[in-house]
Amino acid sequence: MTKTRIYHNPKCGKSRQTLALLQEKGITPDIVEYLKTPPTEKELDEILNTLGREPQEVMRTKEAAFKELGLKTSDSRSRKEWIALMVQNPILIERPIVIHGAKATLGRPPENVLKIL
């Protein structure tokens, strides 16, 4: 059986909808409440590689923390610096992220997960 993990924020409607969709499909994913248990830098780097995205592409730019930190996605930070910033401020990580086997997607919209199941 293929292992499934969701990086989840229970306060987020899209995250709850994505989790419900997985459960409707008979999948009981490992649930990581990433605000309580953020991924390590290595884990986030692996997640981004599986998604095929750069850190700035999965950053919540409308979060207050993004503005408070004076960030811009065009900043000339290295990939490693962006990842470290996201691990230190996990609220900046877009949610939900679903990993199913060797595939991953963002659950925005929730139906995106159907492509990787």
N, C-alpha and C positions, 0 to 999 in steps of 0.2 A: 504494500500500500504506500502511495506517495505521501510524504510528509508535507503538511501545510502550516505556515506560520503567518500570523497577521500582527503587524505593528499597529496597535490600536489605541485610540483615545475614546473612552466610553462617553465623554461629554460631547463628542462630535457626531452629528447626525449621519454624515456620509460613512463614517467609520462603523457606526451601529448598523446601518443599512448593508454595508459590505459584509459584516460578520453574519447578519441574518441571512443573506444570500448564500454564503458558504454553508451555513447550517441547513438551509432548505435543500441544498444539493447533497446533504448527507455527510458533509465534511465537518469534523470536529478539529479545528485548527489549534495549534499552540498559540495562545494569546499573550502577546508581549505589550504590556502597558508602558510604552516607551517613555512617557513622561516620568514614570516612577523608576523604570529600569532602562535607561538609554543604552543604545548599542555602543560598543567600543568603537574606537576609530577604525580598527581593522574590520569589524563587523559591518560598519556603515560603508566602508570602501567596497567590501564584497557585495553588499546590497546594491550599491550604485552600479557596480560592474554588471550585476545580474539584470538590473533594470536597463542598462545601456544608457545611463544618464550621468551628467555631471552634477556636482553638488548644487550649483545655482538653479538647476532645473527642478529640483525637488525641495526648494526652499520656500517657506511661507512668507512672502515679501510683504504681506499686509498685516502681519503680526506686529503688535506694538514693540516687541523686543527687537525686531528688525530695524525699526526706525530709531529706537532708543540706543542701539549700538552704532547708529550712523552708517548702516550698511547699504551698499548698492551692488546689484548682481554684476555690474561692470567693474567692480573693484579688482585691482590687479593682485589678488591673493592667489596662492598656489592651491591646487586641489587639496593637498594635505592641510593647508591652513583653513580652507572652507569646512572640511570634514571635522577638524578639531573644534571649530566654532559651533558647528551643529551639535556635536556631542556635548559640549559645554552648555548649550542652550537648546535642548531637544524640542522645545516648543516651535522652533524654526523648521523642523522636519515635516514635510507634507505627509498627510495621513489620509487613509490608511495605506500601508504598503503590504501587499500579500505576496508571499513566496510559496510556490507550489512546485516541489521537486527542484529542478534546475531553472525554473522560469519565475519571473517576478513582474508585478505591475502595480500601478497606483489604482486604488479603488475610487477614482474620480473620473467618471461616474462609477458607481458600484458594479455595473454590468461589465466593466473592463476585466474583472476577474474571470468571467466566463471564457475569455480567450486563452487562459493559461491552465484551465482545468482539464 
